[in-house]
Amino acid sequence: MPEKRTVEKARKDERAGKAPTTQAGEFVREEIDKIRRGEHGARSPEQAIAIGLSKARRAGVALRPPRKGTAKARTRKSAAYAYEAGQHKRKTRRRPRVSRAVSRVLKKEPRSTASSAALSRHGKRAAARRRASERSATARKAARTKGAAGRSAAARKAARTRERRRA
């Protein structure tokens, strides 16, 4: 069950006209925080992200399931189910035994998968799989919805990073 604050932040992003992936980012962040607090673990950063995306879909974020060829059939089916549940197209059933089993398994998984180093490695690998033009287009789109204050802060951060790289 996602925290109330997370759902509110996602709704705020939706009102601001941000992409469903941005709204879902709030749920992913919550999942990463849970792992860091030690509530449960994950086998990999990808698993932590997948749990967050699933929660987002079930909470009503209009994040469509991945297209054919981009993910495993099982993943797509699971995402489609979560999406339909969130869009009230499907009734969900509570499955306490399955829920307990999943919780028990996740509690045994490592916590280091949500470390900043692990997430950084994941981000670099994910970015490397995309073309430069795609990355650039995404950055331009992000800048459009950032707002003046956000752009200014991002520019300052970029300047600091450039300064550090020069040194």
Buried (B, 14 or more C-beta within 10 A) or exposed (E): EBEEEBBEBBBEBBEEEBBBBBBBBBBBEBBBEBBEEEEBBBEEBEBBBBBBBBBBBBBBBBBEBBEEEEBEEEBBEBBBBBBBBBEEEEEEEEEEEEEEEEEEEBEEBEBEBBBEEBBEEBEEEEEEEEEEEEEEEBEEEBEEEBEEEEEEEBEEEEEEEEEEEEE
